[in-house]
Amino acid sequence: LGKTIHHYPTIDSTQTKANALAYEGAPHGTIVVADKQEAGRGRMNRQWFSDNNQGIWLSIILRPSVLPFQAPQFTLLVGTILAEVLTKETDVAVKIKWPNDLFIGNYKVAGILTEMQAEQDTVHHLVVGIGINVNQTRTRFDTSIQTKATSLREATGTIYSRIILIQQILRSFEAEYENFIKQGFNPIKTKWEQRAYKLNEWVTYYTNNQKAEGKIKGIQEDGALLVERIDKQITALYSAEIDW
Ligand code: BTN
């Protein structure tokens, strides 16, 4: 992993670049990293503000032999790694908000975007994108996210080396990825739950525009979020909007 690293001072999106490189045959573990992105993308086609060299904007090409339904597990794997590495490096608790956000307190500090290219039951490749707000001050954030976002620097008062953080993340990812391929998802599930945002707390969520309340209990082997309803029944959520 990380034997080939493509670094760009400015790019549209490392995610788009990594997908193109993967189609051209770039090997498993190829990394694309940029100082600034002009068209950073988030989940649900949202914009990801990354037009500054204060964060980590990085995509990893993976070629695992897994089935398409396992793609969400990679988001959870990377979320677990980021929570562990960032907690260790900053000494503040970094929590995972299902499915793909990293939170410090009630503020989002990082996001993960996993994109899969598959034909029927064969995964061609995955691109896992990681965006981390590192050294921005709050005033540097776009006004639309100022009340919702934070950076490692905002949360701790410390300026971090992006290179060192990237090295720690890739080192940890390499080891945990191997474990995942060998041992499957169960060990990660346990670690994920230890770092879950609002575990055992009540939240409001929406499935097909239906509003419901439930207590966050953890995740299932396939990555679904487990929620306990008032009648004590456990429901598995695959796609839901959760009011955190
Ligand atoms: C989200 O929170 O919705 C996911 C954000 C993912 C952002 C990263 S930054 C590197 C990579 N390139 C992109 O355009 N997006 C991802």
Residues whose N, C-alpha, C, O or C-beta is under 5 A from the ligand:
A	BS01	BTN	S13 T14 Q15 A39 G40 R41 G42 R43 W48 I56 W57 L58 S59 N100 G111 I112 L113 G129 I130 G131
